[in-house]
Structure formats: structure tokens, C-alpha cells
Amino acid sequence: MSRNIRFTHSASRNALRTLTATAILLGGMAAAQQRGGTLTVGLGYDIDTLNVYSTGFLGDVQAAVVEGLVAPDAKANYVPVLATQVPTVRNGGIKIAPDGKSMTVTYRLRSGVKWSDGEPLTSADVKFTWEAVKNPKFIAESKDGTEDIASIDTPNATTVVVNYKRVAPDFMSTLFTFGILPKHTLDGKDLNTDTYNEKPLGTGPFKVKEFKRGQYVILERNPYYWRKDSKGVQLPYLDGMVFKIIPDSNTLVTQLRTGEVQLAYGIPYSQVTQLDNVPGLKVVKNSVLSWQHLDFNLKTIDAFKDPNVRKAFAYALNKSAVSKALGGYPTPINTVVVPVFSYTNPAVPKYDYNLARAQQLLDAAGWKVGSDGIRVKDGKRMSFKIMAQAGRSTDEDAEQVIIASLKQAGIELQPDNKSGVAFRDARYKGNYDLFYGGWITSADPTYSVFFGSKGVNNGQGYASAKIDAILARAESTLDPAQRTAALREFQTELMTDLPSIPVTSNPSMIAVTEKLGGFVPNPTNMTNFVNTSGWYLNK
């Protein structure tokens, strides 16, 4: 389901620790890794399910419990996890068919890996994962990658041969990277209702002890975990982790200040300096692969079906004002491909703040300024509801700037913010007029999930045959030059059509206790918790 961002905020008196995804380990390399202790984490959203394939949110808890075959590291490079190596053409793990239209990917699994119930992980589990997720009866947040696979062969317990119907350069950003499902406990079960959704079985460093909906998830050490440190000590170092569900940003900040929470990400920019001055806390900047956007509902709002109206919104939206209101941390952007990627296109059509141009476009489209300052056409006021995630103060602050900015053009926006499952459902089903939020991608994003006609994240109902064709080219070649050319063409076409306005690229600010060692932020949608086995608490 994706990361560099210039840091512009002035430093606090303690000098903000602006570590990026290539950061040094917190807690000091000189300190010995100590075993024991429980880390308390604050999550800014209500968890819907612990099934990594069903959740509509980032799988923070899940990443500490369930492992995939490979995973992105702190530099967004894929590294082996349950597989012994990352498949490539060079090492023979990827083989392209003679006609160039399909491929096979071979994984070699690590020997001796066990599930947290002590049963062995085998190639049958990998094949079962594909079968279970692609099952039409399973209601998944995303089935990305399942339809690309024709079949899977398992010649022995540690070998998996995946036969793809097409050349799929994005294969590592889907399916087997997010997690493997245990066949021995789920075979024949209804994955929609099984207790796995509350207590998933994994091969990761921790296992779920208790999940109290709306309150917390308690993890404890997996006694069968396969990793050991350089001295042969079995990981993880921590006894456990507690994830407290705290959707309100102010409450989360308060608990960080009091020490009730020791780690939290997505810290409001307005609280960064304050938290960096709290004894025992550090604030880390993580340049995530994400972008903030304003989406139009193209399913039911007739006004938004006029591209000139959408462009007027873009000209009226003062992105610099949004960044300034958020302390200067976000960077205004002109495309949905963030600058860290080599295929970002600096030559896309741009919509720099230009209120006069916005007014001209709206006048030409027949939207005239009414007596109350709000535009009207055919008796209908240009008044819409805008949705952001309730309780996420950074997004709510940006939303207020957007409302004020567009009002100058005669556009009225009224907040209709939601949280939890209501927010997730509205986002995916398009139950909004306008949606302001952010997407974080994998290390090799698949943009068709956002802008393809059948994209799972395309709740706004955008459909373009031309965009579909361009993305099909980009997502069916392993040739970097061809992929770059297609993705740059995609950006030009998308920013011309403008179904979504890219606003800013926002770094994620992480507050973490200085006692935590081994922690390095991860910039991808695999979350900061994708490699928790080496974390330790200094006493």
C-alpha cells in the first residue's frame, strides 16, 4: 500500500535531533544492549484489526508480530527477512520468460524459523498466504499482487517459486512483504471472522498477549524467535511492548511529557520544540515517503467534474501558507511523486498560488460571486464539506488554512472530520466532498492503487483510460529507463487532469525516550516497527 524533506524549523535550546531515515542508532552505540523491559508506544489512531491484510491503517503493531519474506530497511532498500536473499535478475531469483511477458520469482526460506506457537514455517505457508488473500470471500483492504500470480510451486519445504502472469517490477511492495499467514491454524477458516484478526500468529519478535479494542495492545516476547545478535544472544531484547491507542494528539503529547508513553510518531509540529525540551526525550525527524493531498469526489459532485474548477481550487490553495502554519516543516510539492525518487518530474504543470487566476477560472466556469461572498451557479452555492482525520491536529491545522485560503476565492468549505473506522470507510468509499490527508508508500510505489480506475485507494472515483495505460506500462517493466519515462509521463498527465492536488510532503516527527537503543526510523509504509528485535532499553 509509501519518503527528502528540508528541515526549516529553528532549533530549540536543546537543539532538535534532526535524524533522518539514515539516522544513527538512538541510545548510543557505546551502550551495551540490555535485555528486559517493556516499551510503551502511543498510537494516534484506533486500530480496526490486527490482520495486516485487512487493516485500513498502517500496520504498526502487526509489523512487530508478523514478518514477510523481505522488507525495506531504513534507507528504503529491500533486505531479506524470512527469505535468505532478495530475488534479483542478477542472482537468478528473477527469471523473465523468453517472450518478455511473464516472470518467475524464487525465494529460499530460512531454515529453522518457527511460528510463535512453535510450529515450523514452510513454503506451504507462503503459498497459503496467496490463496487466502486472493480468496473472493476474504474482505481485504488490498489484494495487490494476488491477481498477478498464475501459480506457486513448492518443490520442498524451503523453496517457493512464484509464477507471475506479467513482468511485475512492484512484486516486493505487495503481498509477501507485508506478512506470511500460518496455514496450520487458518486453513479452512473464515479469515474475515477468525480470532486471528485479534490475535495474529506470526514469526516476528513479539506475539500478541492481549488486544483491548479502543484502548491498547500488549505484546510479549516470542520465545521461538529465530534471530540472534552478533554474540549469539536470542532476540528480541525487550520483554514486551504496549501500544496505547490515543487518537487525540494533545492527550498523546501529555503522556509523552509525563513518561506514560515512551515512543510516538506523528507528533504535531507545534509541539516539537516543547517535547524536545522534556528531560529524557529526543525528537527525531523521519523523512517518510509520503505526500499530503486534497482529493475531489468525482463520483457525486458535479462541480468537480469540470477540470477548470479543480484547477481554480489548486490556484487558490496557498501551499506556502499551509507549510508556514505547520512551523515550516512541510515542503510544498507539485507532483504526487516525492522528490526522493529519481523519476519525480520537475516539469509537470504547476499551480502556484494565484488568487486572480483562480477567480478568472471560476468566473469563466459560470460560478459568480454571491451577495455573501460565496460563489453561485444555477442557484447552487459553491459550498462543500471537507474531511480530515479527527484528532490528528497537524491535518486539522492544515485543513483550517485550506478553508481560509479557498474562501478568498469565494469557495466555502465546512469541516466534516471523522476518526477510526468511520474515517477509514469514508476515505476508501469516497463518502466525502473533499478529502485532505496523506498517503505513505512503499519503497517502490504502485501509483495505480491511488489513481488507476480500479485502484483500491481510489475512493474519489477517478477514471482515466490514458492514466491506466501509462501506469500499465510503468508497472510491467524491469527496465529503469522505461519505468522512469512512463512515470514522468504519468505525472504530467495527472497534473494536467488534476483529480487530486498535491499539497506538501510532510516529515514525521518522532518523540522517543533517550533510554531506547537500536531504534532507527523507517521511511516506508512498513512502519517504524518493522525491525524491533534489536531495540533495547538502557536502565
N, C-alpha and C positions, 0 to 999 in steps of 0.2 A: 504494500500500500504505500520523504524523503525526505547543501549545507553550506567569500569570507566576509565577514562583516566588519566594517570600520568602527572602531570604538571611539566615541566622541565625547562621552560624559567626563566632566572634570573629576579628578581623583579625590577621595575622601582623605581625612587626615591620616588614616591608616594605610592609604594607597591601595586602591582596589586591585585585587589579584585578577588580572585580565588573562587568565589562562584560556587557550582555545582548545580545539579538539586534539591538538598535538601537545597538550599540557604535560608538565612534569607531574609525577605522582604526588598527590597531597599527603601530608602527614610526614614527609621527609623520607628519603631513601635510606638515610643512615639508621633510622629506627628499625629495630627487629620486628618481624611480623609476629604479633601476639595472637594466640588462639583464645577464642571465647568472646563473650559479649553479644549483646543484641543491639542492632541499629534500628532506630525509629525514623521512618520516612513519611513525609507528608505528601499526599496526592491531591491535586487541585480539581479532581473530578470524581463523580460517583461511578464505581465500577458496575458494568452491566452483567458481565460474565467473565469467568477465568479461562474460557476456551479461546485460545488465541485466534482461531479461525472465525469466531462468532462476534467478537467484541467490536464495537464501533469506535473504540478509543485506542490509544497506544497501549501496547501490552507490557506495561512496566513490571507488574507483579509476575506475569507469565514468563517474562524473559529470565527471571531468576529460577524458574521451575522447569520450563520446557526448553529443550535445545533443538537446533536444526543441524543440518549436515555441514553448512558453512555459515559464517556471519561476518558482517562488516566490523572492522576494528575502528580505533579512534581516528584514523586517517581516511576512513571510508573505503578501505581496501578489504576485499573478502579474504578471510582466513579460514582454514579448516577447523571444524568443531567435532562433530561425530564422524565426519569423513577424515581420511588420513591426508588428503590433499585437495586443493581446489582444482576441479577439472578445467583443463585448457586444451586448445588445439596442439600446443607445443608438447605437453606431457602425455598426449594421447587420450586424455579424458573426454575430449570432444572430437567426434568424427562426423564430417559433413558427407552426405550422400553424394554419389557421382553426379547426379543431376542438379546438385546445389539447392534442392528444395526441402530437405529434411536433415535431421541430425540425430546422433545418439550421444548420450552423456553417461559416463560410467563413474560411479562412486565406489570407493573402497572404504568400508566401515572400520572403525577402530575395534580391535578385539577386546573382550572383557568388559565392555560397557554394560551396565545394568540399570534397569528401571529402579525407581525408589522403593519398589516392593521386593527387589532382589532378583527379579526375572531378567534374563539376558535380552539385550537389544539385538535384533536381527534384521536382515534385509526384508523379511516379511512385513515388518512394521512400516518400513518406508513405502512399500507397495500398498499396504493397507491405508496409509495416510492419503495417498492419491485417490484410492477407491472411495474412502469415506467422505472426503471433501467434495468430490465431484458428484456424489450421490444426489440426484434431484430432490430427494426428500429432506436433505440437510440444508437448513437455512443458515447460510454463511454470510458474513459481512463481505467476503470476497472469495471467489473461486478462481482467481487469477492463476493461470498456468495449467489448470487441470484439463481444459479442452485442447491444449496444445500437445498433449501427450497421447500417443496412439496405444502404447502398451508399455509394461515394465517387466523385465526379465530378472529373475533372482537365481542365478546359477548355483550360488552357495550362500551360506548364512551372512557373509560379509561383503558380497558383491551385488550392486544394484545397477542395472543397465536400463536407462530411461530412453525410450524411442519416441522422438518428437515428430509431429506431423510437419513441422516447419522448422526453419532455422530461427531459433529463439534467443537473441542476444540477452534478453532480460530474464533468463531462466533462474538466475541466482537471486533475483529480487522477489520471487514468488514461491509459494508452496513450501518446499522442503527447507527453506531458510528460516521460516517462522517457527517451525517445530514439527517433530515427529509424534504421531499418535500411537499408543500402545494397542496392538492388535489383540493381545491376550485378555484384555479387560473390556475392550469396546466392540469386538467383533459380534455382530448380530444385535447390537444395542441401538437405541434411538439417540443419536448424538444431539438432538435438539433438547431432550429432556433428561439425559443421563446425569448422574451425580458428578460426572467428570467436569461439568460446567462450573461446579462449586469447589471441587477438589481434584484438579487435574493431576494425573500421574505423569511424571517426567523423568528425564535423566540428568536434570540440572543440579546445581549445588544445593538447592533447598527444595523442600516439599511443603505443601500446604497443611498446616495444623488446624486452622480454623478460619472461616470466612463469615463474618457478620455483615450482612448487606447494609450499606449506608454508613458503616462505622469503621471496620478495619479488616485486614487480612494478616494472619500470623503465619510466618514461615519458620520452619525449623530445619536443622542440618539434615541433608540426605546422607545416611550412613553408607550408602553404596556408591557415592560419587566417585567417578573414575580419575579425576585429575589429581596430581600431586605436585608440590612445588619442587624447586631445584634441589632441595635437601631430602626429598622423598617423603615429606610430610603430606598426609592426605588433606585435600581441600574440601570444603571451604574453611577459612579461619574462623569466621563468625559462627556463633551458636545458632543465631536466627536473625530474622528481620521482621519488623512490624510496620505494615503500611496503613497509616491512618488516613481515612477519607475525609478531606477538609476542602470542600468546594469553594468556600469563601476565602478570598485572598487575604483579607485583614486578619481573620482568625488564624490562618496559616502563618502569617508573619509574627503574630503574637506568640504562637507556640514555638517558633524558632528562637525568639528573643528569650523565652523562659527556659529553653532547653528541652521542652517536651518533645520537640521534633529536632532531629539532628541533620536531616538532609531533605531538601526540597528544590525542585526546579520550577521554572516559570515564575520567578519572583517578580512582582511588579517593579518596574523601573523606578518608580517614585520611592521605593523602599530600599533600594540598593545601598545608598550611602549610609542610611540608618543601620542596616543589618551589618554592613562591613565594619561598623564601629562597635559591634557587640563582642565583648571578650570571648574568645574561643570559637568564633565563627569566621569562615572565609567566604567570599563571594567570587564565583568563577564564571567567566563568560564562555558560553559554548556556541560556536558559530554553526548552528544547525542548518540542514538542507531544507529550508522552508521558505514559504512566501505568504504574506497576508494578501487577501483579495476581497473584492466586492463583487458578488455574483448577482446577476439578474435572473429572475424567474421568467424563463422564456416559454413556459408551458401555458400559463394562465393570464399573464399581464400583457395586454395588447400593446401598451405604450412601449414596452421594452423590445418589441419585435422590430421596431424602427432602429436601424443601426446608427442613424444620426442622433437619436435620443440617447443611446448608450454613449456615443462619443461626447455628447454635451455633458453627461454626468462625469466623464473622465476629465474633461477640461475644467469642470467646476470643482473637482476634488483636489484640494491643496495637500499633496503628499508631504511637502516640507513642513507644513503646519502639524500634520499628524506626528511626524518624527520629532519635532520640537516639543510637542505636548508630552511625548514619552521620553523626555530627557535627552534626546539626540541619539539614543541608542539605535533605533531602526534606520536602515538605509533605503531611501526611495528607489523604486525599481520601475523599469519599463517593459519587462517581459516576465513570464512565469518561470523561465529557466534562470536560476540564481547564478550570480557571477562566478562562483567557484568552478562551474562546469565549463569545459573548453568550447562547447558548442553553443554557449549563450550567444545571442545575436544582438550586437550593439546597434544594428541598422534597422531595427523594427520601427514601424510608425510610432511616434511619441505624442503624448497628450499632456505636455507641460501645463501647469496651472495657467488658465487664460479665461477669466470670467467673461470677458466680452465675446470671445469666440463661442463659449457655451450658450450665452444668451442669443447670439445670432442663429445658432443651430436650432434652438428650441423655438424661436420665432418662426423660422422657415418651416419647421415641422407642424406649425399651427397651434403651438402652445403659447398663449398670450397671458401676460401678467394680469391677474385679477385685482379687485379692489383691496384685498387683504395681503397683496404681495405674492400670493401663490398662483402659479400658472393654471390656466384652464383651457380645455379643448372639448368642444361638443358637450359642454355642461359638466364635464368631469374634471375635478381638481387634480393637480399633479401632487397627490399625497399618497405615500406608501409607508408600509411597515418595514423596519429593518431589524433583522435578527442577529444577535451575537450571543456568545456563551455567557449566561448569567453567572455572576460571581467571579468571573475572570476579569479583574479590574483593568488590566492592560488593554484588553479588547474593548471593554466598555468605555474606557477613556478615549480610545481612538474613534469609537463609534460616535461619541459626542462631538468630536472635531469634524467628522464627516457630515453629521447632521447640520452643524453650524455653517460649514463650507458650502453645502449644496443649497442651503436656504438663501444664500446670496444670489443664487441663480433663479430663485422662485420655485424651488422644489422643497416640499415638506416631507420630512421623514420622522416617523414615530417609533421609538424603541419597542420591540416585541421579543425580549430576550428569554431564552429558555436554558434549562440545565438538565443534566442526566440523560435519561432515555428519551425524554421529550425533545431535547436538543438534537440528539443523535438521529432520531426518526425524522425530524423536520429537515435536517441537513441532507439526509440521503433521499428523502422522498420529495424534496422541493416544496415543503409546506412553509413558504415564506415569500415575501415580495422581493426583498433584497437580503442577502446574507453576507455579513462581514466575519471573516475568520481566517484561519491559516491551515495550510497543508504542509506536512513534513514528509519527505520522500525517502526512498532507499538510495543506496549509493549509485544505482543506475536506474533512474526513474522511468516508469512506463506512463507516458503522458496520456495514452488513450483511456486510462482509468478515470481521468478527470475530464477529458474533452472529446473522447470518442462517443459516437452516437449511443453506444450501449455501455459506456463506462460506468462502473459500479459507483464511482464518486460523482457522477454527473447528475446530481439531483435537480439541477436547474433546467434540464431538458434541452440542452444544446445539441443540435444535429447539423453536421456539415459533411456532405459526401467528399468534398475536397480535403478537409482535415482528416477524415477517416482514411483516405487513400494515401496521404502523405505519411501519416503515422504508421500505416501498414508497411510502408517502405522502410521507415526508420526502425521498426520493430521486427524486421525479418532479415537482417543482415549482420554479420560479424565484422564487416569492413568498417573501420573507424571513419574513413573519409566519406563513405556513402551515408553512414548514420549521421554524421555531422551535417552534411549537406541537407538531408531530409529534415532534421530537427531545426535547422535555421530557417528553412522554408516554412515549416510548421509555425514557427514563432511569428514570422512576417504575416502569414495568412490569419493567424489567430488575433494578432493585434490590429489587423485591418478590420476584421469582423467584430471583434471586441465583445464577446459574450461575458467576459469577466475582466475586471480592472485590477491588474497587479498594483499593489499599493506600496508595500515595503518588505524588506527582508529583515526579520527580527532575530537578534541573538537571544538565546535562552540564558537567563541568569540563574545560577545555581548557588544556593546557600548551603554550606556543609561544615560540620564540626571539624575543627583542626585536629581532632583525635583520629579522624578517619584516614587510614593509609591505603595505598593501592588503587585509589579511585581516579579514573580518567574519564572525562565526558565522552559520550558517543554522539556524533552529529546526525545520525540517521534515524529512520523510523523504527529501528530495532531497539531503541531507547538506551538510556544510561545504565540500565541494569542487565545488559546482555553479557557482561563478564564480571559477575560479583564474587566469584570464587576466591579471588586474590585480595579482596578487601579485608581490612583488619582495623580494630580499634586499639589505639595506644592508651595505656592506663595512666 
